Amino acid sequence: MNIQIFGKPKCFDTKKAERYFKERGIKYQLINIKEKAMSKGELLSIKQAVGGYEKLIDQNCKDKDLLALVKHLREENIEEKILENQRIIKTPVVRNGKKATIGYVPDIWKSWD
């Protein structure tokens, strides 16, 4: 397994995801998306794995103006806006190769073994 956790330091679900993998002795790489943003390729791979940009967007994002703007953009412009403003992504984003999840979903992670 090659686990990457994209998260924010103050996100409780990110901390729970870290604990999940740590308790099972599974190595992972934690990436703080506030410090190191996802690349375009990573974002596209995650979008395909989870089923679209709508699932990537945190509906409880503090920046309501950005959230409203993204909701009204065309598909090709949403990608650019998410790349510029990754604080709108719901965390944690957990990747294992081509597979990915959004949020805390240990039931799916169990199937990755």
C-alpha positions in Angstrom: 0.0 0.0 0.0 1.1 3.5 -0.8 -1.1 5.7 1.4 -1.1 9.5 1.1 -3.3 11.6 3.4 -4.0 15.2 2.2 -5.3 17.1 5.1 -5.3 20.2 7.3 -3.6 20.4 10.7 -6.8 21.4 12.5 -9.1 18.9 10.8 -10.4 16.2 13.2 -11.1 13.7 10.4 -7.6 14.1 9.2 -6.3 13.2 12.7 -8.7 10.2 12.9 -7.4 9.0 9.5 -3.8 9.3 10.7 -4.7 7.3 13.8 -6.5 4.6 11.8 -3.4 3.9 9.7 -0.9 4.3 12.6 -2.8 1.8 14.8 -2.7 -0.8 12.0 1.0 -0.2 11.3 0.4 1.0 7.8 2.9 3.6 6.6 1.5 6.7 5.2 2.6 10.1 3.9 0.8 13.1 5.5 0.6 16.2 3.2 -0.7 19.5 4.7 -2.6 21.0 1.8 -2.3 24.4 3.3 1.5 24.2 2.9 1.9 22.0 -0.2 -1.0 22.1 -2.7 -2.0 19.1 -4.8 -0.7 19.1 -8.4 -3.1 19.2 -11.3 -2.4 15.5 -12.0 -3.1 14.5 -8.4 -6.4 16.5 -8.4 -7.5 14.8 -11.7 -6.6 11.4 -10.4 -8.6 12.0 -7.2 -11.5 13.5 -9.1 -11.8 10.3 -11.2 -11.5 8.0 -8.2 -14.2 9.7 -6.1 -16.6 10.5 -9.0 -16.4 14.2 -9.7 -15.5 17.6 -8.3 -18.8 17.9 -6.5 -17.7 15.2 -4.0 -14.3 17.0 -3.5 -15.9 20.3 -2.4 -16.5 20.9 1.3 -20.0 22.2 1.6 -19.2 23.5 5.1 -16.2 25.6 3.8 -15.7 28.8 5.8 -15.3 30.8 2.6 -18.9 31.0 1.5 -18.1 33.4 -1.4 -15.7 30.9 -2.9 -18.1 28.1 -2.4 -20.9 30.0 -4.2 -18.5 30.9 -7.0 -17.4 27.3 -7.6 -21.0 26.1 -7.6 -21.8 28.4 -10.5 -18.7 27.7 -12.7 -18.6 25.5 -15.7 -16.8 22.1 -15.3 -13.6 23.2 -17.1 -13.3 26.3 -14.8 -14.0 24.5 -11.6 -10.7 22.6 -11.8 -8.7 25.8 -12.1 -10.5 27.4 -9.2 -10.0 24.3 -6.9 -6.3 24.3 -7.8 -6.0 28.0 -6.9 -8.0 27.6 -3.7 -7.5 24.2 -2.1 -9.0 25.2 1.2 -12.3 24.3 -0.4 -11.4 20.6 -0.6 -13.0 18.4 2.0 -10.4 16.6 4.1 -8.9 14.2 4.5 -8.3 13.0 1.0 -6.8 9.5 1.3 -5.1 8.0 -1.8 -3.8 4.5 -2.4 -2.5 4.5 -6.0 -5.5 5.1 -8.3 -8.0 4.7 -5.4 -9.1 7.6 -3.3 -11.6 8.6 -0.6 -12.9 11.9 0.8 -13.5 12.2 4.5 -13.1 9.5 7.2 -14.2 6.2 5.7 -12.4 3.3 7.4 -14.8 0.8 5.9 -13.4 1.5 2.4 -9.8 1.6 3.7 -10.3 -1.9 5.1 -10.9 -3.2 1.6 -7.6 -1.8 0.4 -5.6 -4.4 2.3 
